[in-house]
Amino acid sequence: IEGSELDVILDVGQNYPKLFNKVKQLVMEIHNLEEFYWHTGNSRSTSIDDYWKMLQILNCHGFHLMYSLKMREWGNIFTFKDKTNGKRRSCCYETGWIKQ
């Protein structure tokens, strides 16, 4: 669901939360750079608040971040300057979540 992972997690969490009962592990690539969305055709403008909502939803359903890895190909091409500390950040991370 290239570029729509946030939309899916938010939708399932808000409208179909019982679906999470059937899921034990979740692996997804997360795109955290607005400029990346021109590539996917997704017109949704994301914000840090959207990502906090996604993390809250996953946490409330018992998921814990097991790993996070910067994607080599896109992660090195698309970067952005973090407004909080000025560091360069990657646009794309592979993440793994497990329910305990």
N, C-alpha and C positions, 0 to 999 in steps of 0.2 A: 504494500500500500504506500509506495514511495511518496514520502512527504505528507501523508495523511495520518500517520500514527497517532499524533496528538488528538486529532478529531475523533478517531475511533475510540481511544481510551476514554476521552471525555464523554462521548455519546453512550458507550456501554456503562460507564460508571453512573451516569445521571439517569439513563432511561432503561437499562437492562442489567442492573447490578447482580442479579442472580447468576448471570453467565459466568461471573468470576468464580463461582463455587466449583465449576467444572475444570478450572485451570490451575495447574500446580506450578508450571514454569512458563515464563514469558521471555522471549528474546526479540528485541526490536532495535532497529537503527533509529536514532533520534536526530532530527535536523533542528538545530537551534539558531539558524541564521535566516532572517527574513529575506535577504537577497537570494537565498537558495531557492525560494519558492517560484521564482520566475522560470527556473529550469524544469520544475515538475508540473507547471501549469496550475498549481494550487494558488488561488488568489487570497486565501486566508492569511490575514496578518496576525502573526503570533506575538505574544508578549511573555515576559517572565512570569506574569500572573497565571497564564495558561499552563506553564510548566509546573508551577507550584500546585495548581489544581490537580494535574495529572499525578504528581508525586503523592498528594494527599489521598487521592482515590486509590492508588495502588497500595499505599500504606494501610488505609482503612480496610482493605480486603486481604490484608495479611502478607502482602508481597514485600520482600526486602531486596535491595540491590545486591546482586551477587558479584557482578563485575561491570566495568565500563572501560571501553577501549576506543581510542581515537581511530577513525577510519583512515587508512593510509591514502587511498586515492583521492577522495573528495576532501578529506580532512586537512590535507596539505594545500589544496588548491583554494578552497573557500575558507577564509579566516575572517575574524572580526576583532576589533579592539574592545575589550571588556570595559564598560563604562565605570565599573566600580573600582578597578585597580590598574587599568591601562594595559594589561597583559593581552597578548594575542591568543585567541581561542579558536578551536576548530569548529567547523559547522556541523560535523557529523560524528556521532558516537554509536558504537554497537553496545547495547546494554543487555544484561541478563538479570532476570528477576526470579526469585523463588519464594514460594509460599511456605512458611514454617508452621 
